[in-house]
Amino acid sequence: MIRVFWILCFLCFGPSEAAQQKAISDTSHPMNRSAYFAFADHDYIFTLEIVKPGVPLLNFVSMTEADIRLQAKNIQITLENRKTAPTLFSIDTADPKQPMVAAFLTIHPRSSFGFRLDGPFDNAREFVGVTIRLGNEDLKLSPMENYAFEVLVAKVNRMNLGSPDFREDWDVLKLERLGSRAPVRSR
């Protein structure tokens, strides 16, 4: 009950604007691993959160005007001692005991969606790194602390996917670029 109260307070009042900016842009100490990762630019926003040991959720927002295919095998997860990839996406349906599974999905223009990654994650509570291959680019997600991640998610949830110009949403919500993009290199 107390947790619900604090969540409602956070959603209603939220942290101060200064605290939000500090949380998102605080890079005073590099993180070696985290349960929270994000990538954000004017085309895509990806967030990954480990919700319980070995169970990561991936969410995206596409602000592009074209479809692009995302394959489970093109998400590289770096664990403490090895790299691995999910084998399937698990998508909630009306029956929680019967999720839909897929090896790939199409990211449509101006859309958002979330799903669980199924794979050999060894009940990991944190990852060392996350990279997503989209087309001919690798998007490297940045590790984040819990508070900064929650601030980012709250901002992303306020985005208007019907907006004619997402740059206005970026300015109004004071979003910042996170992560990096690079041409595909062989893994």
N, C-alpha and C positions, 0 to 999 in steps of 0.2 A: 504494500500500500504506500509506503514512504517513497519507494522508487518511482511509482506512478506519479506521485506528487511532484517529485523533482523533474521528471521528464516533462510533465505538463508545464511546470515553471520555465524550463529551458525553452520549450516550444513557444510559449506565450511571450516571454520577456526576452529570452535569448541572452547571450553574452553581449557586453558592450561592443560597439564597433571597433574600438581600439584593441580590445582583447581578441576579437575575431581576427583582425589583421595580424596581430602578433602571433597567434596560434598557427595561422596558415603559413606565414612567411618566416617563422623562427627556424633558422638553420644553423644555430650557434654550435650545435654538436651533431655530427653525422650519426645516423642510426645504423647499426650493424644488421638488425633484423626487426621485424614488426609484424603485427597481426592486421595492419591497415596499410593499404597502398592506394595511390591515385595517380591518374594522368588527366591533365586538362589542357586543352587548347581550343581554338575557335572552330575546330571540326568535330572533336570527340571529347567526352569525359568518360573515363572508366574508373570505377572504384572496386576494390577487392577487400573483403573483410573476412577474417576467419571467425565464424560465429560459435564454433565449438571445435575441439581438437580434431584436425584433419578434415574440416568441413568449411571450405571457402565459398563465399558468395561473390559473384561478379555482377556488377550493374554497369550499364552504359547509357549515355545520351549521345545521339548522333545529331549534329547540326549541319550535316552535309546535304547535298541535293542528289546523291546517287546511292544505289544499293552497293553493299560490299559484303562478301562472304567471310564469316569467322569460323574457323575450324578449331575444335577442341585441341587437336595436336599442335596448333600454332600458338598456344599459350605456354610459355616456359616458366616453370616455377623452380626457383633455386632454394633447396633445403640446405640444412647445415652442411651436409657432406655429399650432395649430388644434385643433379638437375633432373626434373621430370616434367611431364605434361599430363593434363587431364585426359581421360579416355572418352568421356561423354559430358554433355550438359544435361542436367536434370532440372526440368521445368515443372513447377507446381501446377496441378490441375485442381478441379473441384474436389477430387478425392485425394487427400494427402497420402494415402497408402499406394496410390497409382500415379506417380509422376510420369510425365512424358520425357523420354530420353532421346538425345540427338547427338550425332558426331559433329554437326555443323549447323549454323543458322545464318540467315541473311539479316544484316543490319540495314533497316530501311531508312530513308531520309526522314529527318525530323521525328525521330522516335526515341523511346527509352524502354529499357527492359532489364530484368534481372533473373538470375538462375544460379543454381549450385553447380560447382565443378566436381565431378566424380573422378578420382584417380588415386594413385599410390602416394598419398601424402603422409603416411606413417603417424597419424594422429598429431601432426605438428601443430603447435600453438602459435608459432611465428614462422614467417618465411624470410629468407635472406634477400630474395629479389623476385620480381615478376616482370616479364616482357611479353607483349602481345604482338604477333605478326599480323598486320592488316595489309593485304595487297603486297606491294613491294617495299613496305616500311616496317620497322620494328619500333613499337611504342614501349618505352621503359617507364614503368610506374615508379613513383617515389614513395619510399616508406614514410609513414606518418605516425604521430602519436594519437592516441584515442581522441583527445579533445579537439585537435585540429581537424581530424577526420570528421567528427560529428558536426563541426562548424561548416565544413565544406559540403557535407551531405545536406544540411539544412538549407544552404544557399542553392544548391543544385535542384532541390525539390521545389524551389520557388521559380525556376525557369519556365518560360512560356514557349512551348514547342511550336506554337502557332505564330510566333513573332516573325514579322518580315525581316528583321535585322537582329541577329543574336548578339551583335556587338553592343547594342544598347543594354541587353540583359547583363552582359559582362560588366559594363560600366556601372549600372544601377546596383548590381549585387556585389560589386567589387571583387570579382573572381580574378585569380591570378593563374598564370601558366604553371603547371606542375609536370614533372617528368621530362622526358626528352623523346625526340623522333630522330630516326636515322635510317638511311637506306639499308635494305636487308643485307646482312653478311651471313655467310654460311656458319651454321652453329657447330 
